[in-house]
Amino acid sequence: MQGSANLNLMIKAARAAGRSLVKDFREVENLQVSMKGAGDFVSKADIAAEKIIKDELLGARPNYGWVGEESSAMEGTDPTRRWIVDPLDGTTNFLHGLPHWAVSIALEHKGEIVAGVVFDPAKDELFVAEKGQGALMNQTRLRVSGRNRLIESLFATGLPFGNKPDLPGALRALGRLLPTCSGVRRNGAAALDLAYVAAGRFEGYWERGLNSWDIAAGILLVREAGGLVEPLRPGDNVLETGKLIAANEKIFDQFAGIVRAP
């Protein structure tokens, strides 16, 4: 896939942020003796990575808008385009020294995601997609899984923590799904969960309570790899509610019926 100038810019920014984060990740283990020290360090690493991305993207496209996890949203002079960025998806994993986290960058045009990059620096896996052009991981074409039986399917989700109000509903959905499938994983990085659906590593994924920067790039990856993404509640806007279902087409209806039930 010959990427557009915007996609190449996104890849450059993601790799630059990834290099910075990898250096910081090597220091996290040394800070585990002090929870406050580790937390403060990771917060600074996250902010520094976002600055790298912001400088790259807005330096090249100063007229685009911006939505990022660590900084205030900005309206661009071009109101039809904006960057949607999570510099470090999987912060808790990063904080605990778990090598499962990613940089996520999406470009939205007229309310639709048209380009997406999810970069996993720890594994050196770069997932990219452009609308109508398909999806790749390290130059290998991505395709969602072809499995069509729930009992053979592996799913991913995120579980609310810290007494969040969505926990009872999430546990009910988990209780309905587990007896019907081959397993459910909770890996702690929504962008990578969606990338893994696109790569056929998971048959499906659902979650509540996400932000647009967690999922924007991943949504495009799944769709361009032949999968389906819908709001958890039909008719909602996924990027606004942060509640979604993603899966291959063959099992989507069965899967959605289970996780959408009250």
DOMINU-124835 format. One record per residue (C-alpha): residue in three letters; z negated, x, y negated. Coordinates in steps of 0.05 Angstrom, whole numbers, plus 32768, in hexadecimal, padded with zeros to 4 digits. Last residue first. Layout:
DOMINU-124835
ALAZXY;...
***
This chain:
DOMINU-124835
PRO7DB77DB2807B;ALA7DF77DC780A1;ARG7E217DF9807B;VAL7E127E3480AA;ILE7E287E0F80E9;GLY7E657DEB80CD;ALA7E7C7E2B80AC;PHE7E7C7E5080EF;GLN7EA37E1A8112;ASP7ED57E1380D9;PHE7EDE7E5E80D1;ILE7EE77E71811A;LYS7F327E7B811C;GLU7F3C7E8880D2;ASN7F137EC880D1;ALA7ED37EC280AA;ALA7EB27EBF8066;ILE7E7E7E8D804E;LEU7E617E8E8007;LYS7E277E827FD8;GLY7E277EAD7F98;THR7E297E6D7F6E;GLU7E577E857F36;LEU7E847EB47F5E;VAL7E8A7E807F96;ASN7E9E7E477F68;ASP7E867E077F8A;GLY7EB37DD27FA8;PRO7E9A7DD87FEF;ARG7E527DF17FF3;LEU7E507E358014;PRO7E8B7E487FEA;GLU7EC97E5D8010;VAL7EE77E9E8029;LEU7F1D7EA0805F;GLY7F397EDD8082;GLY7F7F7EFC8084;ALA7F6E7F43806E;GLU7F817F318027;ARG7F4E7EF98028;VAL7F167F258043;LEU7F247F5D8012;LEU7F287F2D7FD8;ILE7EE37F117FE6;GLY7EC77F577FEE;ALA7EDB7F6B7FA7;ALA7EB77F2F7F87;ILE7E7B7F2F7FB6;ASP7E407F567F9A;TRP7E5A7F567F52;SER7E5C7F0A7F51;ASN7E127F067F63;LEU7DF57EEF7FA5;GLY7DC27EB87FB4;ARG7DDC7E9E7FF6;GLU7E007EC1802F;TRP7E357EBA8064;TYR7E5E7EEA808E;GLY7E917EE480C5;GLU7EB57F0580FF;PHE7E967F4880F0;ARG7EB77F8B80FD;GLY7EFB7F6C80F1;ALA7F0A7F9980B5;ALA7F0A7F5F8083;VAL7EC77F4780A1;TYR7EAE7F8E8098;ALA7EC37F8F804F;LEU7E9C7F4E8046;ASP7E5D7F6D8064;LEU7E6A7FAC803C;ALA7E687F877FFA;ALA7E2B7F608010;ALA7E017F9E801E;GLY7DBF7F928042;ASN7DD37F99808B;ARG7DBA7F5780A8;ARG7DE17F5080E9;VAL7DEB7F118113;GLY7DFA7F11815D;SER7E287EFC8196;CYS7E2D7EB48180;THR7E177E6C818D;PRO7DCB7E748196;LEU7DC87E9D8155;LEU7DEC7E6B8129;ARG7DBB7E318125;GLY7D7D7E5D811B;LEU7DA17E8780E7;ALA7DB57E4980C0;ARG7D6C7E3180C1;LEU7D547E7680AC;ALA7D837E778070;GLY7D6C7E31805B;PRO7D237E46805E;LEU7D2F7E888038;ASP7D557E6B7FFD;PRO7D167E657FD2;LYS7D087EB07FD0;ASN7CC57EC47FED;GLY7CD27F0F7FE6;PHE7D0F7F0E8013;PRO7D4F7EE6801A;LEU7D777EF68059;GLY7DBD7F138053;THR7DF37F028085;ALA7E1F7F2080BA;PHE7E427F0380F7;LEU7E5A7F1B813B;SER7E877EEE8164;GLU7E8E7EE981AF;ILE7E657EA981B5;LEU7E8A7E8E8179;ARG7ECD7E90819C;ASN7F0D7E9E8175;ARG7F0D7EE9816F;GLY7F497F048147;SER7F207F2E8118;VAL7F377F3780D0;ARG7F6F7F6780C1;LEU7F6D7FA78099;ARG7FA77FD88091;THR7F9180208097;GLN7F98804A8058;ASN7F4E805B8055;MET7F3D8011805E;LEU7F757FE48047;ALA7F807F9D802F;GLY7FBF7F738024;GLN7FEF7F747FEA;GLY7FED7F2C7FD2;LYS7FB07F367FA7;GLU7F9B7F7F7FAA;ALA7F6C7F9D7FDC;VAL7F437FDC7FE8;PHE7F0E7FF3801A;LEU7EFB803D8016;GLU7ED18058804F;ASP7EB2809D8044;LYS7E76808C8071;ALA7E41809B803C;PRO7E72808D8004;ASP7E7D80448017;PHE7EB1802D7FE4;VAL7EC37FE47FD8;VAL7F007FDA7FAC;GLY7F1E7F987F95;ALA7F5B7F807F70;VAL7F747F3B7F5A;ILE7F347F127F58;GLU7F457ED07F36;GLY7F277EB27EF6;LYS7F637EC47ECA;HIS7F637F0B7EE4;GLU7F267F297F07;LEU7F237F717F1B;ALA7EF07F867F4F;ILE7EC47FC37F5A;SER7E907FCD7F90;VAL7E6C800F7F9E;ALA7E4A80107FE2;TRP7E0B8014800C;HIS7DFA80238054;PRO7DDE8069805C;LEU7D9580538062;GLY7D6880818039;HIS7D36804B8027;LEU7D4C80457FDE;PHE7D9580457FF2;ASN7D89800C8023;THR7D647FE67FEC;THR7D9D7FF37FBB;GLY7DD17FD67FEB;ASP7E097FCB7FB8;LEU7E0780057F87;PRO7E3880067F4D;ASP7E437FBA7F51;VAL7E7E7FAB7F24;ILE7EA77F707F0C;TRP7EDE7F887EDC;ARG7EFC7F547EAE;ARG7F417F387E9D;THR7F587EF87E7A;PRO7F307F007E3B;ASP7F567F3E7E25;THR7F2B7F537DE9;GLY7EF67F5C7E1E;GLU7EB67F357E25;MET7E7C7F617E3B;ALA7E457F527E6E;SER7E057F797E65;SER7DF77FB47E92;GLU7DDB7FC57ED7;GLU7DFD7F927F03;GLY7E407F937EE1;VAL7E6E7F627EBF;TRP7EA37F7F7E91;GLY7EDD7F667E67;TYR7F1F7F8A7E60;ASN7F397FA57E1D;PRO7F1F7FEB7E27;ARG7F4A7FF67E65;ALA7F4B80417E72;GLY7F0880527E53;LEU7EF0800E7E6A;LEU7EFC801F7EB2;GLU7EE680687EB4;ASP7EAB80627E84;LYS7E9380237EA7;ILE7E9880447EEC;ILE7E7080817ED7;LYS7E3E80567EB1;GLU7E34802B7EEF;ALA7E2580697F18;ALA7DF180807EE6;ILE7DCF803C7EE7;ASP7DCB803D7F33;ALA7DB180847F34;LYS7D7C80737F00;SER7D6580387F29;VAL7D6480647F67;PHE7D3780977F44;ASP7D0780627F2B;GLY7D0180447F70;ALA7CF680877F91;GLY7CC0809C7F60;LYS7C9E80587F65;MET7C9F805C7FB1;SER7C8480A37FB0;VAL7C8580C57FF4;GLN7CCD80AD7FFB;LEU7CE580DC7FC4;ASN7D0081157FEF;GLU7D2880E38017;VAL7D4980C97FD8;GLU7D66810D7FC3;ARG7DA3810B7FF0;PHE7DB280C67FD5;ASP7DB680E27F8F;LYS7DF081107FA1;VAL7E1180D77FC7;LEU7E0980AA7F8B;SER7E2F80D97F5C;ARG7E6880E37F8D;GLY7E6C80977F97;ALA7E70808B7F4C;ALA7EAD80B97F49;ARG7ECB80997F87;ALA7EC380537F6B;ALA7EE180677F28;LYS7F1E80877F47;ILE7F28804C7F76;MET7F24801B7F3B;LEU7F5780447F13;ASN7F8680437F50;LEU7F7E7FF87F54;ASN7F8E7FF07F0A;ALA7FCC801C7F0E;SER7FE47FF27F48;GLY7FDC80097F90;GLN8016801C7FBD;MET800080008000;
***
